[in-house]
Each structure stands twice: as C-alpha cells, then as structure tokens.
C-alpha cells in the first residue's frame, strides 16, 4: 500500500457512479496513472444495485428524512418474509433503474468502445396505462399503449374516429422536426402537450394520457416541444435492434452493470481500484512542493497521495434539484401477462412499463395522485430476482402523499393482474425512499478539480449526462490531438486479447 503514496497520480477518481465509471472507460487507453476509489463497498454509487441484506443496511443508513445527501427517508420491510440470508444474493435491487432507448448515444459509445461485449441487454416490452375501476367494472385494469401503425389497428378499445386522430399524430411526430410540421407546433412549443394534442389532433383525454405516458414525464405537464422530442425518440427507436421494442435494459443491474464494465476497462488499462475508501481531505500543494500542479489528497484510510487531478461526484446536492419518491417491491408472482411478446419475431421482454396518469383515483375515499406514477416491472429474466417472482419499481415526484399513493398504486396494479376471483400476488419485500437529482446534468471544473452533478431522475436515460463526461475527459487530456478528440471512446480490440475476455482478466 505504501507504493500508492509514492506514485505520481495523473487522476484520482472518487466514486464509481455512472459518469465517473464512463470517464474511467474513456481514459482506459490513455496511459495515465489513475487511482479510482469509492467509500462504498459496492460499485455504482447512486446507480448501484443491492442484495436484500445490503438493501436493509443501506436503508438503515439513509432512514433520516432530513438528510442532506442524495437519498433520504429509506425504510425496508418484509411483509411476506423474503429470505434475508440464504437467498439474499438472489436479488439485485436497482436504486435508480432507467430504460435505455435503442437510439441512445450511450449505446453507441458502448459499442464503439467495445464495452458492449461485456453487457447483455434485455428488451423493454409494452407500455400500459392503468385504468381505475369504473361504473362498468369494479376492478382496475391495464390497457396496452399502441405506438405503431399495427398496434393502433389491432387495438379494440379505441374507436375508429379516435384511431384516425392517433394515426395522424403518429405520422406527424415521426417527422416533427422538419417542415411543414415545425410550422404547426413551434408556435405552441411552450404550451402543454395535452393542449396541443387536443387542438391539433382532436385527441380526447384518454388518448392524451396514452401519448403522455410514452414521454415518461415526471410532472405530467410536459411542454409540446419536449413532449414531441420524447415521443419521436420512442417511435424512432422501435425496431432498431429487433421487432416489438424501443428500449433495452442491461441484465443484472441496469446502469450499475454499465458502471462496473467501465471500471473493469479502467482496471485492464492499469487503473488501481479501492472500494471502501473515500476522500478525507484535499489541499493544493504547498508553495515549497517540487511540483505546484499537484493536489495533496488524504484518503479515509489516512493514506496521503498526490495527484494532478481529482474527479468526484456530488455527494451533497446543492442548487436547483427535484426529489423523487420511490417504492421497490418484490412479489411472489412472475406476472407473466406483463411480459408477453407483442408480435412475430419479437423477443420475450424482461421489462414492462405501467403508467398511472395524474389524477388517478385510489380507493373509494377519492384520493388521487398529484403527479403521474410509473411502475417498471422486471421479470426474473433481468437477473434481479428468483424465478417465479417479479420486481416492481414505482416512482412519482415527491409530495406529502407520495408514499401513500405509491403503496395504493402497487395494490391496484397487483389487483389488475389478478384474473377472476384469484388473490393478488403477495408482497415479499418493500423498500421505500426518496432520491434527489438534477433536471440538467453538469460538470464543475475548478482548477484541478472536477465535480459531476447528480444525474437526472428521468426513467429513460438522458444522453445529456454524457456531455459532462466528455468535458472531464478533455480537461484531463488538454493536449489531445484533433484526431484523438474525434476518436473519443472509439477503441479497437486489444491485441492478443480475446474480445470475449477483454475485461475479465
């Protein structure tokens, strides 16, 4: 360990969150001396996945509702007695699951860097709208959202007239960013998407909810400009990697799995990794030091090191941010009806999305949700739970009634998936907490220090999170040539290393 103090480090990276880990991947061929530390005993930071035992311990550490960190108000319960010891490792619960659209720039970078070889992507299948009980039916139900021409024609719950309006909109949004479509929507760019859909396409409230659900908007009041961009991304991602899906999810842990692959690439490139070790203190080198462009860094194990650059994530949120309430549930059913294939040649999906629109009523008392609630259902094929079970990730913008509404939404969802008089699936494990994130990711570069902001809390990966990583890479490599900048994250297979084993050594 003493050799670490004697090494002249080019970069010290603190935290193994997604952005720090992608930076490690980008620097893995740079020849720089890199030390990568994380105070946690696991990879991924705010994007981590946890076993049940780790989730229990994590919840105990983040139970305060007044904490100034990324997470707060955490509580873990076992109403169904999920195993905590013998099969704890059979579970991998994601703290911040996100879908990745197939046209995402993140996937392009994983392919160009060859990191994709160490990842297995699963199809995200159908999007559903949850419909509360009505005068015609005492039970809640799910309705699949049509997002292709074939889906619209096959739907039996939408009237012929409404189908014409929906088809007109789908055709419009595919070319929304070209003339003459831009002339139609730009005067209404800052208006709500719902008002635009009603005025231009005569879509009723039910169809507006269908369309809005595809945007995955957290506040339910997305603008026309942002909404059209989100739906365009969804529709144009459909069929890129195969029939029947527009997004994917990395098996075994989502973004955490990508973070670990980035760290493995860094290790193969010579970086040194230390979990359970963080940054205790940082000072600029004294004026009497031999080199003035170094930082004096003290690790939490009291080891003193020197580095030209320090990169870290934002541990304590500051400035404008938003708070998301989350509920993660493990149930004793595989919920197979959520994961049916949607057409010939389509893969069996491992993830499904259920949207509860704003104003959804829960129970006879008439309580309704202020914001949309989304549930990401992950089958056991995701590697996150044993066969015959399912993990449900529910989330909504934080408000005084958020956790109550999440629990009611969970109960209503399970009831809608229980045919006839069958008892709904039982809850085995539940983890509730709040998370803070930024709407727009950024990076603060101050001298020799780089600080990434928190990631957006979007339910689909926001490619804007990649820009700060590129800026940090350029700061670490200020002398990079134009060719090197053009080939950023474009790697060839390592000579003499089997592509399948590149990151396993």
Secondary structure as GFF3:
##gff-version 3
##sequence-region A 1 505
A	DSSP	alpha_helix	2	6	.	.	.	ID=ss1
A	DSSP	beta_strand	8	14	.	.	.	ID=ss2
A	DSSP	alpha_helix	18	26	.	.	.	ID=ss3
A	DSSP	beta_strand	34	38	.	.	.	ID=ss4
A	DSSP	three_ten_helix	45	47	.	.	.	ID=ss5
A	DSSP	beta_strand	49	50	.	.	.	ID=ss6
A	DSSP	alpha_helix	52	61	.	.	.	ID=ss7
A	DSSP	beta_strand	71	77	.	.	.	ID=ss8
A	DSSP	three_ten_helix	88	90	.	.	.	ID=ss9
A	DSSP	beta_strand	93	94	.	.	.	ID=ss10
A	DSSP	beta_strand	100	101	.	.	.	ID=ss11
A	DSSP	alpha_helix	105	112	.	.	.	ID=ss12
A	DSSP	three_ten_helix	115	118	.	.	.	ID=ss13
A	DSSP	beta_strand	121	131	.	.	.	ID=ss14
A	DSSP	beta_strand	141	144	.	.	.	ID=ss15
A	DSSP	alpha_helix	149	154	.	.	.	ID=ss16
A	DSSP	alpha_helix	160	174	.	.	.	ID=ss17
A	DSSP	alpha_helix	181	185	.	.	.	ID=ss18
A	DSSP	three_ten_helix	186	188	.	.	.	ID=ss19
A	DSSP	alpha_helix	193	201	.	.	.	ID=ss20
A	DSSP	alpha_helix	205	215	.	.	.	ID=ss21
A	DSSP	alpha_helix	224	237	.	.	.	ID=ss22
A	DSSP	beta_strand	247	250	.	.	.	ID=ss23
A	DSSP	alpha_helix	255	268	.	.	.	ID=ss24
A	DSSP	beta_strand	272	275	.	.	.	ID=ss25
A	DSSP	beta_strand	279	284	.	.	.	ID=ss26
A	DSSP	beta_strand	295	299	.	.	.	ID=ss27
A	DSSP	beta_strand	304	313	.	.	.	ID=ss28
A	DSSP	beta_strand	322	331	.	.	.	ID=ss29
A	DSSP	three_ten_helix	336	339	.	.	.	ID=ss30
A	DSSP	beta_strand	351	356	.	.	.	ID=ss31
A	DSSP	beta_strand	361	362	.	.	.	ID=ss32
A	DSSP	beta_strand	367	368	.	.	.	ID=ss33
A	DSSP	beta_strand	373	379	.	.	.	ID=ss34
A	DSSP	three_ten_helix	380	382	.	.	.	ID=ss35
A	DSSP	beta_strand	390	397	.	.	.	ID=ss36
A	DSSP	alpha_helix	402	416	.	.	.	ID=ss37
A	DSSP	beta_strand	427	437	.	.	.	ID=ss38
A	DSSP	beta_strand	443	446	.	.	.	ID=ss39
A	DSSP	beta_strand	449	452	.	.	.	ID=ss40
A	DSSP	alpha_helix	465	476	.	.	.	ID=ss41
A	DSSP	alpha_helix	482	486	.	.	.	ID=ss42
A	DSSP	three_ten_helix	499	501	.	.	.	ID=ss43
###
